[in-house]
């Protein structure tokens, strides 16, 4: 069995992989260029779902991942990072409504829970919504969906790993990989530290392509940005995830709300400090859309604006498991990391240590990119 593993990245995937490895007896070092959950995992809408994901195998992976979240939260003494209140979604315009109907029909055909609600049904669930902002009917409700607090989830998983003997190295970027023949032998860090490794797991999120390149592998990525607006505590009650035509929102704990709109994601621009800046009018646009839906939000203030970089492999599907040409180098990279990480991360950990997980991981091997045509990119995620 592999005993010494370096996990690159301390977000939801890295934490889940590390917890799975230590539970199986491995010696683990988790390294991150910043703080745990300080990258994409700290700036994500973190909606748990399998709503419209294609192909069928990806849908089933997401459903299994949602079940893994439920189990983990139920088993943990303080599993307060997981919230399963459902998701409401409706659309404007004939084309968008037809697309939503097709999505609901598709997930129902897969056996996924979904049902149609009318305005009165929704107001019983969310009584502080403005009735005039809701259509009379054709409002989709997905009752098993929800959201996670990624920082709390990462904290629990890393604490589990550390209690199993793992070391967490923060603020120390990976600068090199020592590759000898068909194996990675060590990981080099910016501090000058060298970490010998019997296996390496690339959980570097948006930087996964760069880490793969250090190993001589070409992982195409098509990352996108997402602007998230966090309110200060407010008296407005939002009980679940809501996808309205011009704003997406959910609770964020302790009376706070998280708002997002794809309409302003392109407003985020690189700043001189290496981060991003978002013009105030774009932020105000999201808050105004939220306030139209929940009038009580007009008294809320913006506490924070974050820009997350979504890690999206070139064909949109996850990259999980070993690389054929470098079999002790493994991947755990995807969009929908908040949904997939607990389950998929544990599958990867099991494979690192020699367990056969090919039935689950075969569709997501890195080696599919040997024949990858960047002009042929399906959209497997419709959420």
Protein Blocks (a to p, Z undefined) as FASTA:
>chain_A
ZZbdcdedjbfklmmmmmmmmmnopacddddfbdghklmmlocgkiacdehiacfklmmm
mmmmmmmmmmmmmmpmblckbccebjadddedjklmmmmmmmmmmmmmnopacddddfkl
mmmmmmmbcfklpcfbhpacdfkgccddfklmmmmmmmmmmmnopacdehiacfbdcdeh
jacfbdcdfkopacddfbdcdfehjmmmmmmmmnopacdddddddddddddddfbdcfbd
cddfkbccddeejhiacdddfklmmmpccdfkopacddfklmmmmmmmmmmmmmmlmmpc
cfbdcdddddddfkopacedjdfklmmbccdddehklmmmmmmmmmmmmmmnopacklmm
mmmgfklmmmccfklccdfbfZZ
